[in-house]
Amino acid sequence: GAGGWQAVPPVVQAGNATGAGDAAAAGLAQGLALGHPWDERLRHAAALGTAAALSPVAGEFSPADYAMVRAGVTVTGAEDGVAASGLRGEPGGAGQARGEAG
């Protein structure tokens, strides 16, 4: 159905945000290519972008950071305001991924 989604990662101390948006876009593209549901696409994208921002080196991320961040990403369907599975993140993390369901 039509509606919006929002993914909010937990607040983290960014190391180098260069490339974090590209990492989030790549995570979203992977989810789209694999046919994952929107909440999982956005959770993966937000976690990947945030994990990339945690790295001191642009273009790299730690799998451990990704797993930690992914567990804390909150994905909400804007049409109903209900959070999908995952721990509640705080606004203002390294980035927020948004998508339109369709």
C-alpha positions as CSV (number, residue, x, y, z in Angstrom):
1,G,0.0,0.0,0.0
2,A,0.9,3.6,-0.2
3,G,2.6,5.3,2.7
4,G,5.9,6.5,4.1
5,W,8.5,4.9,6.3
6,Q,11.2,6.3,8.5
7,A,14.3,4.5,9.8
8,V,16.1,6.0,12.8
9,P,19.5,4.6,13.9
10,P,20.7,4.9,17.5
11,V,22.8,7.9,18.4
12,V,26.4,7.2,17.7
13,Q,29.7,9.1,17.8
14,A,30.6,9.4,14.1
15,G,34.2,8.8,13.1
16,N,34.1,9.8,9.4
17,A,30.8,10.4,7.7
18,T,32.4,10.5,4.2
19,G,30.6,7.8,2.2
20,A,27.9,7.1,4.8
21,G,25.2,8.2,2.4
22,D,26.6,6.1,-0.4
23,A,26.7,3.1,2.0
24,A,23.0,3.7,3.0
25,A,22.0,3.9,-0.7
26,A,23.9,0.7,-1.4
27,G,22.1,-1.0,1.4
28,L,18.7,0.2,0.1
29,A,19.6,-0.9,-3.4
30,Q,20.6,-4.4,-2.2
31,G,17.3,-4.8,-0.3
32,L,15.4,-3.7,-3.4
33,A,17.3,-6.1,-5.6
34,L,16.7,-9.0,-3.2
35,G,13.0,-8.2,-2.8
36,H,13.1,-7.6,1.0
37,P,10.2,-5.9,2.7
38,W,10.4,-2.2,3.2
39,D,11.1,-2.3,6.9
40,E,14.1,-4.6,6.4
41,R,15.4,-2.6,3.4
42,L,15.4,0.6,5.5
43,R,16.8,-1.1,8.6
44,H,19.7,-2.5,6.6
45,A,20.3,0.8,4.8
46,A,20.3,2.9,8.0
47,A,22.5,0.4,9.8
48,L,25.0,0.3,7.0
49,G,25.2,4.0,6.6
50,T,25.6,4.5,10.4
51,A,28.3,1.8,10.6
52,A,30.2,3.5,7.8
53,A,30.0,6.8,9.7
54,L,31.5,5.1,12.8
55,S,34.6,4.0,10.8
56,P,37.6,6.4,11.0
57,V,38.3,5.5,7.3
58,A,35.9,6.5,4.5
59,G,34.5,3.5,2.6
60,E,35.0,1.0,5.4
61,F,32.8,-0.4,8.2
62,S,33.1,-2.9,11.0
63,P,30.7,-5.9,10.8
64,A,30.5,-5.7,14.6
65,D,29.4,-2.0,14.4
66,Y,26.9,-2.9,11.7
67,A,25.3,-5.7,13.9
68,M,25.2,-3.4,16.9
69,V,23.7,-0.5,15.0
70,R,21.2,-2.7,13.2
71,A,19.8,-4.0,16.5
72,G,19.1,-0.4,17.5
73,V,17.4,0.9,14.3
74,T,13.8,1.7,14.7
75,V,11.7,1.5,11.5
76,T,8.3,3.2,11.6
77,G,5.5,3.2,9.1
78,A,4.4,6.8,8.8
79,E,0.8,5.9,8.0
80,D,0.3,4.3,11.4
81,G,3.2,5.4,13.5
82,V,3.9,1.9,14.6
83,A,7.5,0.9,15.1
84,A,8.7,-2.3,13.5
85,S,11.0,-4.8,15.3
86,G,14.3,-3.5,16.7
87,L,15.2,-1.3,19.6
88,R,13.9,2.2,19.7
89,G,16.6,4.5,18.4
90,E,17.0,8.2,19.2
91,P,16.6,10.9,16.6
92,G,19.8,12.6,15.6
93,G,21.9,9.5,14.8
94,A,24.4,9.6,12.0
95,G,21.6,9.6,9.4
96,Q,18.0,8.7,8.7
97,A,16.8,6.6,5.8
98,R,13.4,7.4,4.3
99,G,11.5,5.5,1.7
100,E,8.1,5.4,0.1
101,A,6.3,2.2,0.0
102,G,4.8,1.3,-3.2
